[in-house]
């Protein structure tokens, strides 16, 4: 639902931009040239969803015998600040703008919950530390306004930690996940070089299965390793400030 609201908001902004352009008269071609290399920064909020599932339940792990093997898991949802940098190149033909962009974004998505299986002793944490995207962009320009859609690769660092505070033992994994990104946005050329924008991106980082040891606070290893499959995705809305280096 949040994703649909964000897309609808961006569509509304695009419609407003188009109406503003129509008020100035027919557009035979964009007077402003969006072609060129650009760099910038972005900041906003990201809503993350991380899910960790115990794939093979070992003896003495963070599981319960009341749940069938391979179905016990933990879900984490968090909305937090996010921000980073982007760089790209684009070229304009008439009112169509084609290009590519790479970005890196830090996120504060980090959620700790009490275990639904052992609430008196266990806590679990899921987080998305940062992600990167490499996407293609297709835009349509109304003079100094441009609306665009984008899609391509996304990868990010995802973490999961399970902690038994009675036994003083911890299982933790921090893995790089690969997936995809899709989104849309609107830009406004405040000057010939300075561009302001609003951008929505859906990031799906897929899933990754990792096996690791339980580690006691004294550094010794538990008798049985844990194997968890972790999935992650996020929806981000960013305000952007970009500088364009000529045509």
Secondary structure as UniProt FT lines:
FT   HELIX           2..23
FT   STRAND          36..56
FT   TURN            59..60
FT   TURN            65..66
FT   TURN            69..71
FT   STRAND          73..93
FT   TURN            94..95
FT   STRAND          96..114
FT   TURN            119..121
FT   STRAND          122..142
FT   TURN            143..144
FT   STRAND          145..164
FT   TURN            165..168
FT   STRAND          169..189
FT   STRAND          194..212
FT   STRAND          215..216
FT   TURN            217..218
FT   STRAND          226..245
//
